[in-house]
Amino acid sequence: GMQVFALTRLRGATAPQTWTEDAHYSYVLDGTASFLPPSTRILNPPDNAHNIAINEDSGFAYAIGTSTCGGGGPHMIDIREPKDPKFAGCVSEDGYTHDTQCVNYRGPDQRFGGREICFGSNEDTLTIVDVTDKEAPAQLSRTGYDTAAYTHQGWLTPDQRYFILDDELDEQEQGGQTKTYIFDVQQLDNPSLIGVYNGVAESIDHNLYTKGNRVFQANYRSGLRVLDSSRVSDGLLSEVGFFDVYPPDDEPEFNGAWSNYPYFPSGNVVVSGIEQGLFVVKPVGAAKPG
């Protein structure tokens, strides 16, 4: 299930110790089975999740890849009272969601201004869902692409006009350079693929995030790659910096940089290496967001 831990409890800690959770949420027992009679509930339910996305503006968490919600669609949890999480609903129409970004929408499609929208990477499609009504989420679009191998993860540009997406298996299955897909989502019910960026290495792209006019990609064996998105409207990206956490090679294998986080006020970026540990780097020069 999901554990809730108040980070303020770490203040003053000076030695290693074992911590307990502040709250626990079971996707099955507190979620989808919470309305069933106790006698029908599973004693030891499969309570796994692949990831949790949180929309801080709305106060809802979205557990994805659970054993619930149509085989792993977003499992919506009200966390406005963090120590008392409550089941809010399921997104089940398009099956398993591997990752998602959920936002209070302020992008160019005025029909959906102020609504809560999730942009899901659903194994072979970009799937966009209006989750404003948690009891009745509405799928707005489901968009595939010819070279889909495993639609893994993606992130909106700051203006919410474009969605930049990585496919985790296309490099292994189809060869070539690291491919990054650029979708125009100006119409949420009719996205279009407007460009594919071929990187300078052959590595697998895994997790990417946008900040200003930069895209920060954790690309396994080729490490952190920083892309300029100034010409994203033309379907174009270009590399302006990198930090390699796996120097031996850039082969399309599952070693090296797993993810990154570029949103610290300091401008620092943290990069997690599977075998290497945690790196803290600071983009300078052309790699710095503008």
C-alpha positions as CSV (number, residue, x, y, z in Angstrom):
1,G,0.0,0.0,0.0
2,M,0.9,3.6,0.4
3,Q,2.9,4.9,3.4
4,V,2.6,8.4,4.7
5,F,5.5,9.9,6.7
6,A,5.9,13.4,8.0
7,L,9.3,14.6,7.1
8,T,9.4,17.1,9.9
9,R,10.1,14.1,12.2
10,L,13.6,14.0,10.8
11,R,14.5,17.3,12.3
12,G,16.9,16.8,15.2
13,A,17.8,13.2,14.3
14,T,21.5,12.7,14.8
15,A,21.8,8.9,14.5
16,P,20.4,6.1,12.5
17,Q,17.1,4.7,13.8
18,T,14.0,2.8,12.7
19,W,11.0,5.0,11.8
20,T,7.3,4.1,11.7
21,E,4.8,5.4,9.2
22,D,2.3,8.2,10.2
23,A,-0.5,6.6,8.2
24,H,-1.1,3.7,5.9
25,Y,-3.4,3.4,2.9
26,S,-4.3,0.0,1.3
27,Y,-5.2,0.4,-2.4
28,V,-7.5,-2.6,-2.0
29,L,-8.9,-2.5,1.5
30,D,-9.1,1.3,1.9
31,G,-9.7,1.9,-1.8
32,T,-11.6,-0.3,-4.2
33,A,-12.9,-2.8,-1.7
34,S,-13.7,-0.3,1.0
35,F,-17.4,-0.4,0.1
36,L,-17.6,-4.2,0.2
37,P,-18.8,-6.2,3.2
38,P,-15.7,-7.3,5.3
39,S,-16.4,-11.0,4.6
40,T,-15.8,-10.5,0.9
41,R,-12.4,-8.7,1.2
42,I,-9.1,-10.4,0.6
43,L,-7.2,-11.1,3.7
44,N,-3.8,-10.4,2.2
45,P,-4.5,-8.4,-1.0
46,P,-1.8,-7.6,-3.6
47,D,-1.2,-4.0,-2.6
48,N,1.6,-3.0,-5.0
49,A,2.0,0.2,-7.0
50,H,4.5,1.3,-9.6
51,N,4.5,5.0,-8.8
52,I,2.6,7.8,-7.1
53,A,2.0,11.2,-8.8
54,I,0.7,14.1,-6.6
55,N,-1.0,17.2,-7.8
56,E,0.0,19.6,-5.1
57,D,-2.5,22.2,-6.3
58,S,-5.5,19.9,-5.9
59,G,-4.4,17.8,-3.0
60,F,-4.9,14.5,-4.7
61,A,-2.5,11.6,-5.2
62,Y,-2.6,9.2,-8.1
63,A,-1.2,5.7,-7.5
64,I,-0.5,4.0,-10.8
65,G,0.3,0.4,-11.7
66,T,-1.7,-0.9,-8.7
67,S,-3.7,-4.2,-8.7
68,T,-6.9,-2.1,-8.8
69,C,-8.6,0.3,-11.3
70,G,-8.9,-1.8,-14.4
71,G,-5.5,-3.4,-14.1
72,G,-3.4,-0.4,-13.0
73,G,-5.1,2.8,-14.1
74,P,-4.8,5.9,-11.8
75,H,-6.1,5.1,-8.3
76,M,-7.2,8.5,-7.0
77,I,-6.6,9.4,-3.3
78,D,-7.7,12.5,-1.4
79,I,-4.6,13.5,0.6
80,R,-5.7,17.0,1.6
81,E,-5.5,15.6,5.1
82,P,-2.2,13.8,4.6
83,K,-2.5,11.6,7.7
84,D,-6.0,10.5,6.7
85,P,-5.9,9.5,3.0
86,K,-9.3,8.6,1.5
87,F,-10.3,6.8,-1.7
88,A,-11.6,9.2,-4.3
89,G,-12.1,7.0,-7.4
90,C,-10.6,5.0,-10.3
91,V,-9.5,5.7,-13.9
92,S,-10.1,2.4,-15.6
93,E,-11.0,3.0,-19.2
94,D,-7.5,2.5,-20.7
95,G,-6.0,-0.1,-18.4
96,Y,-2.5,0.1,-17.0
97,T,-0.8,3.5,-16.7
98,H,2.9,3.4,-16.2
99,D,3.3,7.0,-15.3
100,T,1.3,10.2,-15.2
101,Q,1.4,13.9,-14.7
102,C,-1.8,15.4,-13.2
103,V,-2.3,19.2,-13.2
104,N,-4.9,21.9,-12.7
105,Y,-5.1,22.8,-16.3
106,R,-4.2,26.4,-17.5
107,G,-3.1,25.5,-21.0
108,P,-4.3,26.7,-24.4
109,D,-7.5,24.5,-24.7
110,Q,-9.9,26.9,-23.1
111,R,-12.7,24.3,-22.9
112,F,-10.9,22.7,-20.0
113,G,-9.5,25.7,-18.2
114,G,-9.3,25.1,-14.4
115,R,-10.1,21.4,-14.7
116,E,-7.9,18.7,-13.4
117,I,-6.3,16.8,-16.2
118,C,-4.0,13.8,-16.2
119,F,-1.5,13.0,-19.0
120,G,-0.8,9.3,-18.8
121,S,2.0,7.2,-20.4
122,N,0.0,4.0,-21.0
123,E,2.5,1.5,-22.5
124,D,1.6,2.3,-26.1
125,T,-0.3,5.6,-26.0
126,L,-0.4,9.1,-24.5
127,T,-3.8,9.0,-22.8
128,I,-5.4,12.2,-21.5
129,V,-8.1,12.1,-18.9
130,D,-10.3,14.7,-17.2
131,V,-10.3,13.7,-13.5
132,T,-12.1,16.7,-12.2
133,D,-15.1,14.5,-11.2
134,K,-13.4,11.7,-9.3
135,E,-16.5,9.6,-9.5
136,A,-16.8,9.9,-13.3
137,P,-13.4,10.6,-15.0
138,A,-13.7,11.3,-18.7
139,Q,-11.1,10.0,-21.2
140,L,-10.4,12.9,-23.6
141,S,-8.0,11.2,-26.0
142,R,-5.8,8.1,-26.6
143,T,-3.0,8.8,-29.0
144,G,-0.5,6.2,-30.3
145,Y,2.5,6.4,-32.6
146,D,4.0,4.1,-35.1
147,T,7.3,3.3,-33.3
148,A,5.7,2.6,-29.8
149,A,7.5,-0.1,-27.9
150,Y,6.8,1.0,-24.3
151,T,5.3,4.4,-23.7
152,H,7.0,5.1,-20.4
153,Q,6.9,8.7,-19.1
154,G,6.6,12.3,-20.1
155,W,6.1,15.9,-18.9
156,L,4.3,19.0,-20.1
157,T,6.2,22.1,-21.1
158,P,5.6,24.9,-18.6
159,D,2.9,26.5,-20.8
160,Q,1.1,23.1,-21.0
161,R,1.1,23.3,-24.8
162,Y,3.4,20.4,-25.5
163,F,4.0,17.0,-23.9
164,I,7.5,15.5,-24.2
165,L,7.5,11.8,-23.9
166,D,10.1,9.0,-23.6
167,D,9.6,5.4,-24.8
168,E,11.7,3.0,-22.8
169,L,12.1,0.1,-25.2
170,D,12.3,1.6,-28.7
171,E,16.1,1.9,-28.6
172,Q,16.5,-1.8,-27.8
173,E,13.9,-3.1,-30.2
174,Q,14.5,-0.7,-33.1
175,G,18.0,0.5,-32.7
176,G,19.3,4.0,-33.4
177,Q,19.8,7.0,-31.2
178,T,17.8,7.9,-28.1
179,K,14.3,9.0,-29.3
180,T,12.2,11.6,-27.6
181,Y,8.7,12.3,-28.8
182,I,7.1,15.7,-29.0
183,F,3.3,16.0,-28.9
184,D,1.2,19.1,-29.5
185,V,-1.6,18.9,-27.0
186,Q,-3.2,22.3,-27.8
187,Q,-6.4,20.3,-28.3
188,L,-6.7,17.9,-25.4
189,D,-9.1,15.7,-27.4
190,N,-6.9,15.6,-30.5
191,P,-3.1,15.6,-29.7
192,S,-0.7,15.3,-32.6
193,L,2.9,14.0,-32.8
194,I,4.9,16.9,-34.3
195,G,8.5,15.7,-33.9
196,V,10.9,13.0,-32.8
197,Y,14.3,14.1,-31.4
198,N,17.2,11.7,-32.1
199,G,19.8,12.1,-29.4
200,V,23.6,11.9,-29.6
201,A,23.8,8.5,-27.8
202,E,22.2,5.1,-28.2
203,S,21.0,4.8,-24.6
204,I,17.5,4.2,-23.2
205,D,15.7,7.3,-22.0
206,H,13.9,6.7,-18.7
207,N,12.5,9.8,-16.9
208,L,12.4,13.4,-18.1
209,Y,11.2,16.7,-16.6
210,T,10.9,20.2,-18.0
211,K,12.0,23.5,-16.4
212,G,11.8,26.8,-18.4
213,N,13.2,26.1,-21.8
214,R,15.2,23.0,-20.8
215,V,14.4,19.3,-20.6
216,F,16.2,17.2,-18.1
217,Q,16.4,13.5,-19.1
218,A,17.8,10.6,-17.1
219,N,18.9,8.3,-19.9
220,Y,20.4,5.2,-18.2
221,R,24.0,4.6,-19.5
222,S,24.4,8.1,-21.0
223,G,23.4,9.8,-17.7
224,L,21.7,13.1,-17.4
225,R,21.1,14.8,-20.8
226,V,19.9,18.5,-20.9
227,L,17.9,19.5,-24.0
228,D,17.0,23.0,-25.2
229,S,13.3,23.2,-25.9
230,S,13.3,26.8,-27.3
231,R,12.1,25.4,-30.7
232,V,9.7,22.8,-29.4
233,S,6.9,24.5,-31.4
234,D,8.7,23.3,-34.5
235,G,9.1,19.8,-33.1
236,L,12.8,20.4,-32.4
237,L,15.0,19.7,-29.4
238,S,18.8,20.0,-29.1
239,E,21.3,18.9,-26.5
240,V,23.1,21.6,-24.6
241,G,24.7,19.7,-21.7
242,F,25.1,16.3,-20.0
243,F,26.5,14.6,-17.0
244,D,27.5,11.0,-17.5
245,V,27.1,8.7,-14.5
246,Y,28.1,5.6,-16.5
247,P,31.3,6.4,-18.4
248,P,32.1,3.0,-19.9
249,D,29.6,3.2,-22.7
250,D,26.1,4.4,-23.9
251,E,24.7,1.0,-24.8
252,P,20.9,0.6,-24.6
253,E,20.9,-1.3,-21.3
254,F,19.4,-0.8,-17.9
255,N,22.3,0.6,-15.9
256,G,23.1,4.2,-14.8
257,A,20.8,7.2,-14.4
258,W,17.3,6.2,-13.3
259,S,15.7,9.6,-12.6
260,N,16.4,13.3,-11.8
261,Y,14.9,16.2,-10.1
262,P,15.5,19.8,-11.4
263,Y,13.2,21.9,-9.3
264,F,15.2,23.0,-6.3
265,P,15.3,26.8,-5.8
266,S,19.1,26.6,-5.8
267,G,19.1,25.4,-9.4
268,N,20.8,22.2,-8.4
269,V,19.7,18.9,-10.1
270,V,19.9,15.6,-8.4
271,V,20.5,12.5,-10.5
272,S,20.0,9.0,-9.1
273,G,22.3,6.3,-10.5
274,I,21.1,2.6,-10.1
275,E,24.6,1.4,-9.2
276,Q,26.3,4.7,-8.6
277,G,24.2,6.5,-5.9
278,L,23.1,10.1,-5.8
279,F,24.7,12.9,-7.7
280,V,24.1,16.6,-7.1
281,V,25.0,18.8,-10.1
282,K,24.4,22.4,-11.1
283,P,23.7,23.3,-14.8
284,V,25.8,26.2,-16.0
285,G,26.3,28.0,-19.3
286,A,24.0,26.7,-22.1
287,A,22.6,24.0,-19.8
288,K,21.1,26.5,-17.4
289,P,17.3,27.0,-17.9
290,G,16.2,30.3,-19.4
